[in-house]
Amino acid sequence: MLTDTHCHLYLEQFAGDIDIVIQRAAEAGIGRMLVPGMDLNTCHWALMLANNHPPIYAATGFHPTEIEHMDPDAFFELSILANGPKVVAIGEIGLDYYWIKEPDRRTLQREGLVQQLSLAQKENKPVILHLREENDARDGEATTHLFSILDEWLDHLRKINHPLFLKPGVFHSFNGNLESARRAMDLNFYIGITGPVTYKKNDSQRELVKQLPLDHILIETDSPFQTPLPHRGKRNEPTYVGLIADKIAEVHRTTRKAIAEITATNASRLFGWEANA
């Protein structure tokens, strides 16, 4: 069974055929799908999908580009949603310096991230981290700021012997360098791999994946975005997660079945599906 650990199935691209998309995923051997929210509205949609479809689980959080909408009332409502039985993570949260340029808005992102990390600690649920540098660089100020925040958070978790310290979350759609990947794994984070690993000119991403131990990898489509080859340019959907597994299998000289089993085990270990069914 394959697992898609990141797909935005509530977006308008799926408005006309969401039930067919979910059925097609099941027929393709996708055993579980995780739908992360980006604001209060999409968190509600993610929960509705999870409650109506057994293979789907939800994550709740404010995306860094939406953090200005996380006022005290919104955060209070988010805290209630985060306690839902099929909510397995806090996310998609993090830092985005690609779309957000202004220093004061970047400061607001960091403050909102710290607040949501505290919520993850309270709920004992891992985080789904978004990290995007200015100009899509592989390293930079956003990475520095993120790791500084995570180091402080994880040091606190370690001091209070919090179980989240051992499985704090995943770097979604990782686009950093090997040094950052190793630093993330040293902090017990998983690395999310998406469709760009299949792109013909993306040798650097494949070389990175080759250096990653399989027990630290999750596979995700980020549907409807980042569609893998040969469907690039079209809407992405969970069914295509197998194409990402195929490319990872090629890089690691193994099989799709092996990648499916390993990444499904990794996802189960991080998100604890069984306890939240």
PyMOL commands that set and color helices and strands:
alter all, ss='L'
color gray80, all
select helices_A, chain A and resi 12-14+18-27+40-52+64-69+72-81+103-123+134-136+141-159+163-166+178-186+195-198+203-211+214-216+238-252+256-271+273-276
alter helices_A, ss='H'
color red, helices_A
select strands_A, chain A and resi 2-4+30-36+56-60+87-96+127-132+169-171+190-193+217-219
alter strands_A, ss='S'
color yellow, strands_A
deselect
rebuild
show_as cartoon
